[in-house]
Amino acid sequence: MNRSIFMAICLSAAAAFAGPYDIDEFTAQDVGTPDEYITAEFGGELKVAPVNEVSSLQEGRLVVRQKFEDPFGESETAYQLYQGGAGDLSSMTALSVPDGASYDDIVKAKLYKRRGMDAGEDFEKVYFDGKSVYIPNQSSAIAFVAGDAVELKGDAPVAEEAAPVAAAAPAAEEECDEYDPDCEDEEEDEDYDVAGNLDKTNAEADERDNSADDAAYDASENATDRFGIADEVRFWSAVALSAIAATSAVLGILEHMEANKAGDAYDELDDVHDQLYGKILQACSDNAPESVSSCVAAMSYYNLTGGSNYSLKTLEKRMDTNKKTQDSHATARNIWFGVTGVTLTAAIVLFVW
């Protein structure tokens, strides 16, 4: 088999194994716009950042990864990296990349709020400073690297850390006299300070919401780690079908080559057959016209070589064997190519589902 053909088939099959939680390339053409976290330097726009430079950013620089979705679903979701100056990051949590996963892997991995979300529900904006990862209003995130779920965690933002420090020395509690109507028990009047500390109230509400989501997820999934199990089943099924398609394509090519060999052998013997038959017909032409066919039939069994039994009939039997061999390999070739078409189509459907 041609080695270049085999390599092309293998490479094509390997290219199809990209996971639904990875960003293969950054192709979005939209203009990068600054926000409160990242600032533009020239013309009010952010410039595109090469993916291999994100992990080596200089101090004070920041990269934002932006997700662009078509609301009408007419084009595929695209991603792009934009570079600028670091803005005010104090309200966001610096998420650390755990051991076993590289920073570059996280740059090219989609990030999610929690386990069990669909592949297309990743965060729209993710920020990178070369050391940590930042996502607005998130103190943790989930990525999927090389088939394994990776959790990014971080400490609370500086703005939230100041509140516990300020409350570290509480004032002495006043004991109420049961006969004093002006003294009320604090435990009976515990409300959130919505007007005074809105950020803290929102943070506590978000924490309760996240806790409720996690509890519901643990109950529904029986506390098992299922990171998009439906997508995982589809993805690995597509991988298996792609491998079957590649294998059947190789077998089909081999059967095609064998069919060609048998066909060439048949053609060569057919030329010899025509020459021998012509000589026999010429030798029998001296007989009476009504006896020519009988002469040809008799000569067909005659040993033409003077050595081994090699008559016209023997030659015709070899030609028949070659023809059957060619038909057998051609049938096997068609079957294997049919399997390739079916499994490859199914794999493509699962990959894009």
N, C-alpha and C positions, 0 to 999 in steps of 0.2 A: 504494500500500500504506500502511496505517496506520503512521505513524512510531513510535508507542508500541509497537506489536507488534514491529517490527523491532528497536528498542532492547532490548526485553525478551529477544528471542532472542539477541542479541549478548552481553548481560550474563550470561545463563545459560550460554552457551558459555564465556565468559571465566572464570566462577567455577569451571568444571570443570577448568581448567588448573593447579590447585594441585599442586605437586610432592610426591612421597612422602617427601622429605627435609625438608619444612617443617612447622612447627607453626602451623596457621592460627589457632587460638585456644586460650586457656587456660580450660578448663571444669571441671576436676576439683573436686569438692565435699569431698574428704577433708581432714581436719585436718592442718595442717602441724606436724611435730614437730621439735624442735631436736636437734642432735647435737654432736659435738666441734668441728665447724667453724663452726656457727651457733647462737647462743643466743637464747632467747625472753625477752621483756621482761615480758609480763603473762600470768598464768594458765598458764604452762608451754607455751603454744602460739605458733606463728608466725602472723603475719597475712598475708593475701594482698597481693601487691605488684602495682600496675599495671604493665603491660609498658612503658609510655612513661616510667617513672621509673627504670628499671634503670640506664640509662647516666648518670644524674645523681645517684647515691647519695652521701651524705655520708661523710666519713672515719669509719671504724669500723663502717660498716653493711655488710651482706651480703645477697644474695638467692640462694636455692637454687631451681633448677628441678627439680621432681619428676615422674617418669613413673609413672603408675598403669596397670597391666595387669590385666585380668580373667583369672585362671588357668583359668577354664572357657571363655573365649572367647565369653561371651554378650553382652558389651558392648565397645564400641570403646576403644582405648587413649586415655587422657586425660592432660593435662599441666596443671600449675599452678605459679605463681611465689609464693614465700613470702619475707618480709623479716624480718630480725632483726639482732642484733648479731654482729660478726665474732668468731669463736672463735679457736682455735689453728690458723693456716694454715701453720705452719712446715714441716709434713711434705708439703705439696703444692707443685707447681710452678706459678708464675704464667705462664699461656699468653698470648701477645700476639696481638692481631688484626692480620693483615698489611694492608699498603696495598692498596686496591682493594675492601676489604670493611668495612662499617660495624659498629660494636659492636651496634647494634640488630638488624642482620641475623643476627648470631651468636646473639643471645638467642632468636630465633625459628627457628633452624636446629638440626636434630638433629646430635649429635656422635658420632663413631665412633672406635674404636681404630685402625683402619687402613683402607685402601682395599679395595674388593671385598666389603664386608659388606652383608647384606640391609638394606632400609630399616628393619625393625623391631628391629635389633640395636644401637640407639643406647644411650648411657649413661643409667642411671636417674636419677642425680643429677649436676647441674652447678651450680657456684657462680660468682657474679658479684659483683665489688666496684665496678663502674662503669668500671674501667680494664682489668682482666685477667680471665681465665677460669680456673677451677680445677676439676680432676677428680682424685679420689683415685687415687694410684698411677699417674698418667699424666704424662709429660713432653712429650707432643704429642697432637694430635687432628686429625681430618678433619671438615670441614663441607662442605655442598653449597649454594652460594648462586647464584641466578640461572643455574643450569645448569652452573656451574663448581665443581670441587673446590677447597676452600680449606684450607690446612694451618696450624694454630696450633702454634707452638713456644714453648719457654720455657727458662730456665736451671734448673739443678738446685736443689732445695730447700736452704734455709740449713743444715739439719741434715746434709745430705750434703756440703756445701761445706766444713764444718769438718774432716772427716776428711782430705782432701788437704792442707789447711794444716798440720795436726798432723804429717803425715808428710813435710813439706817438707825437714826436716833429718835424714836417716837417720844412724844411728850407724855408726862405722867398722866395716867388716867384719873379722871375725877369720879369719885364714888357718889352716887346720887342718894339723897335722902328720900325715902318713899313718900314723905309728906311734903316735899318741895316740888310744886307744879312746874317750876321753870327748868328743872333738870330732867333731861331725857336720856334714856339708855341708848348708846351708840348702836348696839346690836339690833335694836328695834327699828332703826332708821338708816339702813345701809343701802345707798343708791350710788349709781355711777355718776361721776362728775363729767357729764356730757359737755357742759359749757366750758369748764376749766381745762380739761385735758382730753380733747377729742381724739388725738392720735392714740392715746393709751386705750380709750374705750373701744376704738375700732380694732386695735390689735387684739384686745381680749375677746371681742366678738368673733374675729377671724379665727382665733385659737379654738374657741368653742365649736365653730363651724368645722374646722379641720378635724377636731377630735370626733365630732359626730360622724363625719365622712369616713374616717378611719375605722370607727367602731362598726358602722354599717357594712363597710367592706369586709372587715374581719368576720362578721357574723355570716354574711352571705357567701363568703368564700371559704368558710370553715378554717380561718386563720392560716391558709396556705399561701405560698408565694406564687401568684399567678399574674405575671406582667403581660397583659394583653394576650391571654391564652388563645383566643380565637385567631388573632393575627399570627401567633407562633405556629399554630397548627397549619394554617394556610401557607405560611412561608416555608416551613420544612417539608410540607407536602410538595410544594413547587420545586424545591431543591431536589427531592427524590425523583420527581418526574423529569426534571432537566437532566439528571444523571442517566435515567433510562433512555431518554431521547438521544443523548450523546453516544451511549453504548450501541443502541440499535442503528444509529447512523453509521457507525464504524463497521458493524456487521453487514449492513446493507452494501457499503462500498466494497467490502471483501467479496461478497457474493456476486456483485456486479463484475469484479475483475475475473472471477472464476468463470462466469458465464461468457465473458469475452474470449477467454482462452479456449473454451470448448467450441465457441463459434468459429474462431480462427482455424482450429483443427478440422472442423467440418468443411470449411471453405477450401482448405488445401486438398483434402481427400476428394472433394467434389470436382476439382480441376483434374486430378488423376483419373477419376471415374469417367469423365467426359472423353479424355484421350484414349483410354482403354476401350470404351464402348465404340468410339469411332473406328478404331483399328479392327475390332471384331466385325462391325458392320461392313467394313470395306472387304474383309476376308470372305464374308459370306455373300457378297454381292455377285460372285461368279456363279452361284447356284441359280436354279430356276426361281422365278419370283415367288411362287407359292411355297417354296421351302426356305426362304431367307429367314423368316421369323423362327422357324425350328432350329436353324443353324445358330442364330444368335443366342437362343435359349440354351442350346447345348454348350456353346463356347463360354457362356457365363460361368459354368462350373469347371472349366478347364484351367489347369495350373499354368499361369502365364509367365512364371519366373523360372521354371525349370528346377527350382529348389524347394523352398517351403511352400506349403499349401496356400497360395495367394491367388485366388481367382477373383473375377468380377463380383461374384456373390459375397465372397469374404470381405471385399472392400465395401460393399453396400451395407453389410452387417456392422462394420466399424463406423461407417457414417451414421447409421441409425443410433448406435450407442452414443456417439458424440452429440447428436441432436437431442437425445433424451437428457444427457448431462447438462447441456446448455439450457434446456427448458426448466430443469430442476433448479439450477442456480438462479435463473431469472425469476422463478416463482418465489424462492426464498428472499431474493433481493427486494421484490415488490412488497412482501410481507414486512420485512424489517423497515423499509422506508415508510410503509403505512403506520407502523408502530411509532416511528420517529415523529411523523406528522401529528398523530393524535396526542401523544404525551407532551410534545413541545407546545401545542396549542393549549392544552390543559394547564401547563406550567405558566404560560404567559397570562392566562386568565386569572390564576391564583396570585401571581405577582402584582398585577394591577388592581386586584379587588380591594 
